């Protein structure tokens, strides 16, 4: 019931465009922190061709996305898990300090917060080189047991004719209004811990409603949590493992039916 109420409130805020949410509360502790290890993934990728995008799982909720034009994006950029390169775009969310930083690398040209510190919903829709990045606001639970309206964003990246969506620290299922704002998604980056974000059945509902051909798990802390998710996921979709943390995706190589692809990491 709370998840549905949060979803309804968050969607109402988006639909109305009113800035009625309270400012984001300062985060003084992070229950995820003890489960996240610092990890540096080095990327040595040949230049991408037209129609190709690069996806590297850095760890936790951080991916490095690369476009054919050389634009690099780090998702849920934070102080603990970072790619070895300085990205052109860094997106962040506000649930825990493992999803944002107050001190991003000064060399990053575009730092996009998934929440609005001044209240209301964050609004992003911009082009950087051959990439378009936009967001769909959602709400999160706060540390006091209440709701931080619009504290999370689903960031959507359009490049090389493909659409990649990163669910961030999603805490509720999606209503038709969210799905309309998302549009068609080719690659979905999904938090699968089943507790800190959305419960497992709720996340399966989200995955089924988006219906992306390629779904990549993140935010799973360790093998046992990942296995718990995969044991249920394989009842619904094909599950495969990548031998490397980096993959190249094109429209031609997308699965013909929805598939979960696990990249090494945590």
N, C-alpha and C positions, 0 to 999 in steps of 0.2 A: 504493500500500500504506500509506504513512504517513497519507494522508487517511482511509482506512478505519479504521486503528488509532486515530486521534484521535477519529473519530466514535464508535467502539465504547466508548472510555474515557469520552467525554463523556456518552454515553447511559447508561452504567453508573452514573455518578455521579448522574444525574438519577433513575434508577430506584431507587437505593438510598437517596438522601437523605443519604449520609454526607459529612462534610466532610474529605475526604482530600487535597484539592488544595493545592499550595503557594501562598503569598500571591503576588499579582501583582507582578511585578518592576518596578522603577522604569524609566520610559522616558526614556532620555537622548538619543536621536536619532530622527529620523523620516525614513525614505527617501522618504516621500510628500511631504514638506514643499515641496521645490522644484517640485513639479508642481501645487501648490494655490495659486491666487491669492485674495487677500482679495476678498470680494464681498458687497455689501449689496443685498439685494432688498427694495424697499419694497412693502408690500402695502396696496392701497386697495380693499377688498372691501366691497360692500354686505352687509347682514346676511343670513346664510344662512337659508333656509327649512327647515321640518321635512323631514327626509329628505335634506338636502343636506350634503355635507362639502366643505371647501376644501382643496386640495393645492397648495402652492407649492414649486417646486424652488429652494432658496436656493443650492445648489452643493455639490460634492463628495459627501458623504453626508448633508447636512442638508436636511431638508424642514420646512416649516411646515404643520402640519395644523390645521384649524379645524373645530369642531363647531357645530351649530345653536345651542347654548346659549352660544357665545362662548368656549369653552375652546380655548386655543392650545397646541400641542405642537411643540417643536423636537427633531428627531432627531439623534443623534450630535453633540450640542452641543459646540462647541470654541472656541478663542481666535481662529481665523482666518476662519471663515465663519459668520456669524450672521445671523438675520433682523433686520429693523429694529425689531421689537417685542419686548418682554420676554414670553416664553411663561409659561404657567401650569405646564407640565410640560416638563422637559428630560431626554432620555434620552442616555446616553453608553455608548461601548464602549472597550476598552482596547488595541486593536492598535497604534495610533499616536496621537500628540498631536493629529492632525487629526480625531480622533473623540471626544475628551474634553477637559476642562479641570479643573485643580485650583482654579480661581477663577471659578466660575459667577457670573452676575449675582446679587447678594443679593436682588433683587426676585423671583426665581423661587421660588414656593412649594414645588414638588416637583421635586427633582433625583434622578433614578434612574440609578444605575450598573448597567451590564450585567455587572459582575463584582463579586465580594466581596473587598475588600482584606484581610479577615481570613482568607481561605481558604474553600473550598467554593463552591457555586453561589449567585449572587444569586437572590433570590426576590421577585418583585413581582406583586401582583394587587390593584389598588385602583381605587376609583371617585373621580373628580373631576368634579363637575357631571354632565353627561350623557355622560361618557367613562369607559370601563373600559380600563385599561392593564395588561397582564401580559407576562411574558417566558418565552422558552424558551432555556435556556442551551446554548451550544455552546463548543467549544474552539478555540484559535488557536495558531499557531506563535509561539514567542518569539524574541527577537533572538539567542539563543544556538543556535538550530537545534533546540531541544526543543519541548515542548508546554506551554502555559499552559492548564491545564484550566479550563473554564468562564470563559474570559477574554472571551467575546463573548456577547451575547444577541440573539436575534430578538425584537424588541419587537412586540407585537400591540395594536392600538388598535381598540376597538369603540365605534362611535358612529353614530347615525342609522340603525341597522339594517344597517350595513356593517362589514366587518372589514378593516383595513389592517395589513399585516405589513411590517416593515422588517428586512431580513436582516443589517444591520450589516456587520461585516467578516468575513463567513463564509469559513471556510477548509476546510470539508469537506462532502461530500454528506450528505444527511439519511437517517436510518434510520426504519423505521415508528414507533418510539417518538417521535421528534421530530415526525413528521407528525401523530400522534395528539394530541400536546400543542398543536400549532398549530391544528388544527381547520380549518374552512372559511375560506378567504381570498378576499376580493373584489378587493383591490388589493395588488399585491406590488411593493415597492421593492427593486430588484435591483442589486448591485454588478457591473459588467460589464468591469472592467479586464483580467481574464484572467491576472493574474500576482500582484499583491500579495494579492488575495483568492483565490478558487478559479479554477482554469483554466477555459477557456471551455466545454469539453465537460461538465465537472463542474457548472458553473452551469446549463447547459441541462438537465441531469438534474434538478437541484433545481427549476427552473422547471416542468418537465413533471410532476414528482411533486406539486407544490403545485397546479398547474392553475388558477391564478387567472384570471378573465376579463380583468383589466387589469393589465399589467406595465409598470413605469416604470423605465428605466435610471438609474443613478447611478454615481459613482465611476469615471469614465472619463477624466479628465485632459485630454482634447483630442479633436478631431474624428477623427483617424486611428484612435485606439483605439476610439472609438464606432463608426466605420464598419466596423471589423473585426468587431465584435460584430454589428452590424446586417446585414452581408452574410451571416452564417451564420443569424441569427435569422429572416430573411425566408424561409428555406427551410422553416421550421417554423410560423411565425405571420404574420399580417398586421402590418405595421409602418406606423405613421402618425406625423406630426410635429404637435405643437401649436404654434400661432403665439405663444403666451404661456407664461410660466413658471408661471402660476396657472391651475388648472382647478377646476370644480365638478363633483362626482360624485354621482349618485343611483343607487339600485338600478335605476331605469327606464332610465338612460343607460349602464349597464354593457354592454359588448359581449356579443353572444350566443355568440361563440366567442372563445377567448383571443387577445388583441391586445397588441402592444408599442406604447406611446405615448411618444414622446420629447419631453421638456420642455426648452426652451432652458436652457443652463447648462453647467457642467463639473464 
